[in-house]
Amino acid sequence: MNVFIDCGTNLFQGLTSFHQRLHFDRNWKIYCFEANPETFAAASKKIPQWLRPLDLQFRNEAVSIRAGTTTVNCASNDDSCMQYYDGVYWKNFLRRAFGKARRVLGVSPHTNQGSNILATPPANVDGHVFRYRKHEVPTMRLSDLVLQVAREQQPATIVVKLDIEGAEFEVLPDLFASQAAARISELYVEFHERFFVGQETRYAELRRTLVEKAGHYKSLKLHEWH
């Protein structure tokens, strides 16, 4: 038995790309976590056909450093929030009109990447003006899950993908402080230091420190993922 833990599933795009390489089958148990409840609802209706027969747990939980609850800042999926994006104002007008039409028709715009559990979510990143709607969701401590899986299922391989919009800067140190990191075979991380506006240099240095720390584990391979 092998285990894949997908933290930040969104609409299964990342998991599908891993399937093309790892060829998930019944020898894999797959855990998927999506914090945004609106994205989770949309994704639940669109589980890929190749994934349906497999041993899957799909949870509307935020990956964190403790079990409990937290606030998820749900970013907009229409482009009405991108008021100055690319500087072409007629495009922005059309985006905003399209976004308003979606809301009038009852189509939720809050299903895009960028949703996060940061205490101070970014308002503007690389010209993208974020607009949020907040939800309270359960949290899952990743270290606890990895240790539980290693103890109860004794998998040959544990692969983890972290795309959690800035929360990796808390979750990774917690993995390293526990025994969980030593149980992971491969760890794919998308870093989001750009979400910490005005502190990018500090978080870029923290990123380098975390990558270096992962290198101390002989059994763990860390890959920067995009």
C-alpha positions as CSV (number, residue, x, y, z in Angstrom):
1,M,0.0,0.0,0.0
2,N,1.2,3.5,-0.9
3,V,-0.3,6.8,0.3
4,F,-0.7,10.1,-1.4
5,I,-1.8,13.1,0.7
6,D,-3.0,16.1,-1.5
7,C,-3.1,19.3,0.5
8,G,-4.8,22.0,-1.5
9,T,-6.8,19.8,-4.0
10,N,-8.7,22.6,-5.6
11,L,-10.4,20.9,-8.6
12,F,-8.1,17.9,-8.8
13,Q,-5.8,19.5,-11.3
14,G,-2.6,18.8,-9.3
15,L,-3.7,15.3,-8.4
16,T,-4.5,14.5,-12.1
17,S,-1.0,15.6,-13.1
18,F,0.5,13.3,-10.4
19,H,-1.7,10.5,-11.7
20,Q,-0.1,10.8,-15.1
21,R,3.3,10.1,-13.5
22,L,2.5,7.8,-10.6
23,H,-0.4,5.9,-12.2
24,F,-2.6,5.7,-9.1
25,D,-4.4,2.3,-8.7
26,R,-5.9,0.2,-6.0
27,N,-2.5,-0.1,-4.4
28,W,-2.8,3.6,-3.4
29,K,-4.9,5.3,-0.7
30,I,-5.5,8.9,-1.5
31,Y,-6.3,11.7,1.0
32,C,-7.5,15.0,-0.5
33,F,-8.0,18.2,1.5
34,E,-9.6,21.4,0.2
35,A,-10.2,24.3,2.7
36,N,-12.5,26.4,0.6
37,P,-16.0,24.9,1.2
38,E,-17.3,26.3,-2.1
39,T,-14.5,24.8,-4.1
40,F,-15.0,21.6,-2.2
41,A,-18.7,21.5,-3.2
42,A,-17.8,22.1,-6.8
43,A,-15.0,19.6,-6.8
44,S,-17.2,16.9,-5.2
45,K,-19.5,17.1,-8.2
46,K,-16.5,16.7,-10.6
47,I,-14.4,13.9,-9.2
48,P,-12.4,12.5,-12.2
49,Q,-13.6,9.2,-13.6
50,W,-10.1,7.6,-13.1
51,L,-10.3,8.5,-9.4
52,R,-13.8,7.3,-8.5
53,P,-12.9,3.5,-8.2
54,L,-9.9,4.2,-5.9
55,D,-9.6,4.4,-2.2
56,L,-10.2,8.1,-1.7
57,Q,-11.0,10.3,1.3
58,F,-11.9,13.9,0.2
59,R,-12.3,16.3,3.1
60,N,-13.3,19.9,3.5
61,E,-10.6,20.7,6.0
62,A,-7.7,23.2,6.1
63,V,-4.2,21.8,6.5
64,S,-2.7,23.4,9.6
65,I,-0.5,22.8,12.6
66,R,-3.3,21.9,15.0
67,A,-6.7,20.2,14.9
68,G,-9.7,22.5,15.5
69,T,-11.2,25.2,13.3
70,T,-10.0,28.2,11.4
71,T,-11.2,31.0,9.1
72,V,-10.6,30.4,5.4
73,N,-10.4,33.4,3.2
74,C,-12.1,32.3,0.0
75,A,-10.8,34.2,-3.0
76,S,-13.0,35.1,-6.0
77,N,-13.0,33.0,-9.1
78,D,-14.6,35.6,-11.4
79,D,-12.3,38.4,-12.6
80,S,-14.4,41.2,-11.0
81,C,-11.8,41.5,-8.3
82,M,-9.0,42.1,-10.8
83,Q,-9.7,45.8,-11.1
84,Y,-6.3,46.9,-12.5
85,Y,-5.1,43.6,-13.9
86,D,-3.0,44.0,-17.0
87,G,-3.9,47.7,-17.2
88,V,-6.4,47.2,-20.0
89,Y,-9.5,48.9,-18.6
90,W,-12.1,47.6,-21.2
91,K,-11.0,44.1,-20.3
92,N,-11.5,44.8,-16.7
93,F,-14.9,46.3,-17.3
94,L,-16.0,43.1,-19.1
95,R,-14.5,40.9,-16.3
96,R,-16.5,42.8,-13.7
97,A,-19.7,42.6,-15.8
98,F,-19.2,38.9,-16.3
99,G,-18.6,38.4,-12.6
100,K,-21.7,40.4,-11.7
101,A,-23.8,38.3,-14.1
102,R,-22.5,35.1,-12.5
103,R,-23.5,36.3,-9.0
104,V,-27.0,37.4,-10.2
105,L,-27.4,33.9,-11.7
106,G,-26.4,32.3,-8.4
107,V,-23.1,30.9,-9.7
108,S,-20.6,31.2,-6.9
109,P,-17.4,33.0,-8.0
110,H,-15.5,31.9,-4.9
111,T,-13.8,28.7,-6.2
112,N,-10.4,29.9,-7.4
113,Q,-6.8,29.4,-6.3
114,G,-5.6,32.0,-3.7
115,S,-7.9,31.0,-0.9
116,N,-5.9,30.8,2.3
117,I,-6.0,30.6,6.1
118,L,-3.6,33.4,6.7
119,A,-4.3,35.8,9.6
120,T,-3.5,38.7,7.3
121,P,-4.5,37.6,3.7
122,P,-2.9,39.5,0.9
123,A,-5.0,42.3,-0.7
124,N,-2.9,42.6,-3.8
125,V,-0.4,40.3,-5.3
126,D,1.4,41.0,-8.6
127,G,-1.5,43.3,-9.7
128,H,-4.2,40.8,-8.7
129,V,-6.6,42.5,-6.3
130,F,-8.1,39.8,-4.1
131,R,-11.6,39.9,-2.7
132,Y,-12.5,37.4,-0.1
133,R,-15.5,35.7,1.6
134,K,-14.8,34.1,4.9
135,H,-15.9,30.7,6.2
136,E,-15.1,28.7,9.3
137,V,-13.8,25.2,8.5
138,P,-12.3,22.3,10.4
139,T,-8.5,22.0,10.5
140,M,-6.3,18.9,10.2
141,R,-2.8,18.7,11.6
142,L,-0.7,17.2,8.8
143,S,1.9,15.8,11.2
144,D,-0.8,13.8,13.0
145,L,-2.2,12.4,9.8
146,V,1.2,11.3,8.5
147,L,2.1,9.6,11.8
148,Q,-1.3,7.9,12.0
149,V,-1.1,6.6,8.4
150,A,2.5,5.4,9.0
151,R,1.4,3.6,12.2
152,E,-1.9,2.1,11.1
153,Q,-1.3,1.4,7.4
154,Q,2.4,0.9,7.3
155,P,2.6,2.1,3.7
156,A,5.6,1.5,1.5
157,T,5.6,5.1,0.4
158,I,4.0,8.3,1.6
159,V,3.9,11.2,-0.9
160,V,2.7,14.6,0.2
161,K,1.8,17.6,-2.0
162,L,1.5,21.0,-0.2
163,D,-0.2,23.8,-2.1
164,I,-1.8,25.6,0.8
165,E,-1.3,29.3,-0.1
166,G,1.2,30.4,2.5
167,A,0.4,28.1,5.3
168,E,3.4,25.9,4.3
169,F,5.6,28.3,6.3
170,E,3.9,27.0,9.5
171,V,3.1,23.4,8.4
172,L,6.7,22.5,7.3
173,P,8.4,23.5,10.5
174,D,5.8,21.5,12.4
175,L,6.5,18.4,10.2
176,F,10.2,18.8,10.9
177,A,9.7,19.3,14.6
178,S,7.7,16.0,14.9
179,Q,8.7,12.6,13.6
180,A,6.4,13.0,10.7
181,A,8.9,14.3,8.1
182,A,11.0,11.1,8.5
183,R,8.0,9.0,7.4
184,I,7.5,10.9,4.1
185,S,9.2,9.6,1.0
186,E,8.6,12.6,-1.3
187,L,7.3,16.1,-0.5
188,Y,6.1,18.5,-3.2
189,V,5.7,22.1,-2.0
190,E,4.6,25.2,-3.8
191,F,5.9,28.2,-1.8
192,H,4.0,31.4,-1.6
193,E,6.3,34.0,-0.1
194,R,4.6,36.5,-2.5
195,F,1.6,36.3,-0.3
196,F,3.5,38.1,2.4
197,V,3.5,41.6,0.9
198,G,6.5,43.7,2.1
199,Q,8.1,40.6,3.7
200,E,9.0,38.7,0.6
201,T,12.8,38.7,1.4
202,R,12.2,37.4,4.9
203,Y,10.0,34.5,3.6
204,A,12.4,33.8,0.7
205,E,15.1,33.2,3.3
206,L,12.7,31.0,5.4
207,R,12.0,29.1,2.2
208,R,15.8,28.4,1.7
209,T,16.1,27.3,5.4
210,L,13.2,24.9,5.1
211,V,14.6,23.4,1.9
212,E,17.9,23.0,3.5
213,K,16.4,21.4,6.6
214,A,14.5,18.8,4.4
215,G,17.9,17.8,3.0
216,H,18.9,16.5,6.4
217,Y,16.5,13.6,6.1
218,K,18.0,10.8,4.1
219,S,14.6,9.2,3.4
220,L,12.9,12.5,2.3
221,K,13.1,14.2,-1.1
222,L,11.7,17.7,-1.2
223,H,10.6,19.0,-4.6
224,E,9.6,22.6,-5.3
225,W,6.3,22.2,-7.2
226,H,4.3,24.7,-9.3
